[in-house]
């Protein structure tokens, strides 16, 4: 049952990542998949880690039609950093964890931009980094929600 809850939370995050939004709001879309992977990495690093991040990244690449492996690489590297520091970060208060979220999402966005720039010659705009801030804002809501879900289903 616990694996099903984790998989469903990741599936919901992927659906929210591709959910169509109006153009004015789409630039502010939080990185739902990274947020959910970050939570499960902090809570259960022995169950959700780099392999799950790579798999989710490949699925996002396929769903978004981006260069295959771009999001997989970025999510894997960011999750590796989170996994290596999970004992320290899990003891931070939520507002400091939100600061870590900003840095992780910004690093992921930079990695995705760098690889896409090398392969497709894309340019960066000022709106490109808004998801880092909106992801941090969503962390204050998502963290207690996922923690309540983990405790309700006794996921260990």
Number of C-alpha atoms within 10 A of each C-alpha: 9 12 12 9 14 19 14 12 18 22 15 13 20 21 15 16 19 13 10 10 13 7 8 7 9 13 15 18 18 22 23 22 23 27 22 22 26 27 22 23 25 22 19 16 19 11 14 21 20 23 15 19 27 21 16 23 24 21 17 22 17 14 13 13 9 15 15 15 19 22 27 22 20 25 32 23 19 22 28 17 13 25 21 12 13 19 13 10 16 16 11 12 9 16 13 14 18 21 15 17 25 22 16 25 26 20 18 24 19 16 19 20 20 17 18 16 13 9 10 12 10 12 10 11 7 6 9 15 18 17 21 24 21 18 24 26 17 16 25 14 10 17 19 13 11 17 14 12 15 18 10 9 11 10 15 11
